[in-house]
Amino acid sequence: MKGDFSLNGYEEIVEGVKIKTLSKDDAMVMSQFVLKKGVCLPLHSHPNVQSGYLLKGRIRLFINDEVRELLPGSTWCIQNDLKHWAEVLEDSVAIEVFHPAKESYSSYEYDVALEENT
């Protein structure tokens, strides 16, 4: 089994959205997101399949013409290249898995050298 857990804490990637990589290998990346109430994640698509699980909060997710209100325990799967966006209705925490690994999230990966010095 290969994977790395980030002990570096969260990094804010846009205002109101923080990320921490939980595990990553060549095939997937799993990240935890902390989202502030009022944030709107813009309309976008990507070549990765995106699956998620909402741990806390409330989010309204728009995928093509479908709208879903997500509550704790809700899951979703967005196929590659589908346009989607979201409104964060309450402070939220979500876990998302991207397959194949979303390379832009690699920079939030755990630094092994840091572990050796702690």
Secondary structure, 3 states (H helix, E strand, C coil): CCCCCCCCCCEEEECCEEEEEEEECCCCEEEEEEECCCCEEEEECCCCEEEEEEEEEEEEEEECCEEEEECCCCEEEECCCCCEEEEEEEEEEEEEEEECCCHHHHHHCCCHHHHHCC
